[in-house]
Amino acid sequence: MIEIRRKNTDKVIRTVEADTLAGVDFREDSLVDADLAGQDLSGALLQGADLSGCNLKGANLQGAMLQRAHLSHADLEGANLQSAYLIGAHFEKANLNGVELHAAKLGSDSLGGAAVLADCSLRSAHVTACDMRYVDLHGADLRDVDLCRTELSDANLAGADMANAYLGSAVLLSSDLHSAILTNAYLCNARLNGAVLIGANLDGALMGGDDCMPVTLTLANLTNASLVGAKLRGAIIRDAVLRNAKLMDADLSECILDGSMLRHADVTNTNFADVDLFYTDCTFANFSKARNAVVPDWKKNVR
């Protein structure tokens, strides 16, 4: 027999006549503030359950059914959520630091059906090969998170802190990343077609080999960013800072760079075909090594 108590008290709120909670049926049940730390809830049926404020630290929720469940303010640090079904679940301000979310399904085919993780913390979590389409992650703490091969198309990542995040081969088609922090993030081979990064901070980010066409990087901070070989054809990069950026072999053809700063940027073999550089700060960037760059005569002597 397992007695489920309210956290920080001795009050028993549920009694389960079993040796384990694996596969337990708590659908539409209320377990607010329950202490389930370290419990085996693998395969549990928790659709629509209210688990707000629960202590689920280190719990095993592998393959659990959590559609439409409420887990706001819950503590899931170090929990195992591999292959769990989380569509429509609410994790606002939950602690998901260090969780294992490999192959979990949080996304939806349309806005409104996906999981909500606004303002939650996912630091150092493993969120690999997940379905996170249309997921709301605005304001989330995603520092050091592993999002390799995760599908984040149409996701809301506005204002999220993704410093040092690993996004190799992630799919972020039409995602909202405005004002996101992506300092030192790894974005190589990530698909960013149609993504909006207005005001994002990509200082020191690695984006080589990306398929980023077309993307909006207006007001973005790309200081020291590595965009070696990046495919940014047709990108809108107005008033952005690319000081000391590594743009070698990148494709910036047809880009709009009005008001952007490329001071000291390495543009070796960068393709600037059909780019108007009249309103771009090219100081100390050696455009003689770039391809198809048409630099106004009065700028050529500014070094």
C-alpha positions, 0 to 999 in steps of 0.5 A: 500500500502506498500513502500519498501525502501532502508535501511538508505535512503528514496529511494523507490525501490518497491511498493506493492499494499497490506496491507501485504507482506505475500505470496508476489511473489518476485521470481528472483527479486533484493531487495539488501539493502532493509529495510524489518525489522519487515515485515510479509513475511510468505509464501513469494515466494523468490526463486532466489531473491537477498536479499544481505545486506537486513535488515530483523531484526525481520521479519516473514519468516515462511514457506517462499520459499527461495531456491537459494536466496542470503542473504549474509551480510543480517541482520536477527537477531531475524527473524522467519524462521520456516519451511522455505525452504532454500535449496541452499540459500547463507547466507555468513557473514549474521547475524542470531543471535537469529533466529528461524529455527525450522523444516527449510529445508536447507540440500540436498541429495548431496554436492552442493545443500545445503545452504551456511552459511559460516562465518555467525553468528547464536549465540543463534539461535534455529535450532532444528529438521532442515535438514542441510545435506551437509550445509556449516557452516565452520567458523560460529559462533554457540555459544549457538545455540540449534541444538537439533535433527538437521540432520547435516550429511556430514555438513562442520563445520570446524573451527566453534565456537560451544562453549556451543552449545546444540547438544543433539540427533543431527545427525552428521554422517561423518560431518567435525568438524576439528578445531571446538570449542566445549568447554562445548558443550552438545553432549549427544546421538548425532550420530557422526559416521564417524565424523572428529574432528581432532584438535577440542577443546572439553574442558568441553564437555558432550558426555555421551551415544553418538554413536560415532563409528568410529570417528576421534579425532586426536589432539583433546583437550578433557581436562575435557570432560565428556565421561561417557558411550560414545561409542567410539569403534574403534575411532582414538584418536591419540595425543589427550589430555584427561587430567582429562576427565571423561571416566567412563563406556565408551567403548574405545575398539579397539581405537587407543590412540597412543601419547594421554594423559590420565593424571588424567582421570577417567577410572572407568569401562572403556572398553579398550579391544584390546587397545595398551596403550604402547604409551599412557600417563597414568600418575595418571589414575587408570587403576586398575579400568578399564576393559580389560586394558593391561598397560605395567609393566613399566607404572604401577608404574608411578602415 
